[in-house]
Amino acid sequence: MWRNLLLISSLCISTSVSADLRHYVASLDNSAWRVGENSPIECRLEHDIPDYGKAIFSSKAGKNLNLLFTLDMWAKPDAVTNAKLISRAPQWRPGDAAKEITVLKYQKQFNGEVPKKAAWRMLNELSQGREPTFYYSDWYDASQKVAVGISAANFAGKYREFRSCLANLLPYSFDDIAFTVLNYQDGGTELTRFSKYQLKKVQEYLSFDPEVELVVVNAYTDSYGGRSINQKVSDKRADSVKDLLVASGIAQDRIITEGHGEKRHVTGNDLASERQVNRRVVIKITKPI
């Protein structure tokens, strides 16, 4: 069946070729690509598919380079649907054979997604002027076959911009900084060297992410010194971290601080190594789901 579909679709893009094949693909004149997000925390490469929806390649900041392709459909599948993703040669290269990229399963009422390895292959095929195309049976009428093509026309320039964005993604994600523990040297408000590095990561990430909803800063001390002094030290530590986060662009009304003094130790207090663990600031960051 798929071989027949490929033969039909390779003859002509028009939906009039066959009554039982609907082919959605942008023409040379209306094929448009754009970089929808270009920041150190997210990159998005988008392409409109006339009368069908949108194709989206996306990658987010993280320890490992990631990539996801999403076929954003105007009409979501009304049933679980099997699909094939095929790379078709452009019409001006009629001798080039079609190549299978992967097989997929669309879930009911969800957009179609292509995992990392196959998504990278789609980009590679597009960069060679080929047309990745999804083939499946219409979930409303199994006798109707659907082909959804991703046009390579006008792709190259925006792909270069997208790759430049990928190269500048931060090497850590929101999850890596959403719960951060900072520790202090003995007395005062001086962070350990490693904690300074951790705080810098938090500041850097927050400076690029406008979706941060709330930042909670809780500060604690060890049990050396008087309780009232320790309370003041923890308040000062919480306020100093808040000032640094405000400098990163977070609105003051989105930051809640609280000093807990020598309460809520997480370990003993006899050894110097234990006291350093207790001298801490915990930063919790939330975003809308």
Order of alpha helices (4+ residues) and beta strands (2+ residues): alpha-beta-beta-beta-beta-beta-beta-beta-beta-alpha-beta-beta-alpha-alpha-beta-alpha-beta-alpha-beta-alpha-beta
